[in-house]
Each structure stands twice: as C-alpha cells, then as structure tokens.
Amino acid sequence: MEIIKLKSLFSDSDNLISRYDGLIVRKNIEKILENDNKVVIDFEGFVLITQSFGDEIIGVIVRNKGVEFVKNHISLINTNGQIKDVLNFVVSYSKKMKTA
C-alpha cells in the first residue's frame, strides 16, 4: 500500500481545483496500481476540491475500471465533508458512464 500525500505535490494551496493537477495525481495513482498495489490518497491540509479535480483522480478510474475496483484499490484519508461530497458525486455519475 502506498500513500500519496497531496500536500507534498501541492504545498502552495489548500484547494485542489484544476483538472491538470488531478491528472498529475491520477498518473501517480495509475503507476502504483500497475504493480497491483493499493493506494491511499491523503487530503490532509486541503479544504476543498472541485468536481474537475475529483473527476480526474477518481471519475476517470471508475469509468475505466469500475466502482468495485476503486473500492478495493483506492482509499481516502483526511477528507472533510466537502471533499467527500464532491467525490461521491463524481463516483455516482461516473459509474453510470463506465466504459470498460
């Protein structure tokens, strides 16, 4: 199991708002998942994320691999209500659009 500490990637802000930043995180997630490892995403120090960021880090993976894969391979820690709400919304619409 590997932990991605988002604050180590984005130390200058307490908000994660861009799709491009989400792409950076997703590439890290995918690299870890290639080795059949599990990923923990640590949101410590962040107040909010946008739907674009959430879609890039979780939604794309749900659409490609499915909700069960995400549940079994990706965990979240240090999330607040806003972050959970955004990610739950992203998962909700992404599972309806699953491509794989």
N, C-alpha and C positions, 0 to 999 in steps of 0.2 A: 504494500500500500504506500502510495506516495502522496504527499501533501503539496498542493500549490497554494502558497501564501500570496494572495493577490497584492498585499501591501508591498511585498518585495518587488513586484512588477510595476506597480503604480503608486509610488510613495508620495507623489505630489498632490494627491486629491483624496477626498473622502466620498467621491461619487464616481461610479463607473457608467459612462454614458455613451461611448461610441461603439459602433459595430466593429470598427477596426481594432479597438482594444479587445473586444470579445473574440475576434479572430485570433489574436495573439494567444489568448488563454485557451481557445479551442485547439489550436495546433499543439500546445503543450499537453492538453488532455489526450488528444489522439495519439501522440507519441508515447505516452505512458500506457494507454490502452493497447497499443500494438503488441506489447510484451505480456498481455493478459493480466496486467496489474490492475488494482483498483485505485481510484483517485479520490482524494479528499480536497475539496475546494474551500479554502479558509477566507471568509469575508471579514475578518477582524479589521476594524478601523474604517469600515465603509458604512455610510448612512443610507445610500440609495443606489439602485441600478436602473437603467432604462430597459424598456422592452427590447430594444435593438441589441443591447449588450447581452441580455438574458437569452434572446433567441440565438445569438451566435454561439454562446457557450453550451447551451442545453438543447434548444429547439432543433438545431441542425442535427445533433446526435440522435434525438428522439425520432426525427423523420427518417434518418438513415438506418438506425439500429433498433428502434422501438423503445417503449416505455420500460419494459421489463429489463432490458439490457442496462438502461440508465440506472434504474433502481438497484440493480445488482452490482454495478461497477463504479458509480459516482455517488459520493456523499458530500453533504454541505455542512460546514460548521460556522459558528459565529454569525448567523444570519439574523436579521431583525424582521419585523412584520412586513415592512415594505418589500424587502428583498424576497421573502418567501412568497408574498402575493404575486409579484411580477413573475417569478419562476414557475409558480403553479399555473398562472395564466398561460405562459409560454408552453408548458407541457400540455395543457388542456387543448390548445388549438393545434399543436404540432402532432399529437398522436392521431388526430383526425386526417392529417396530411401525410402520414408515413409513406415513404417512397420505396423502402426495401421490402 
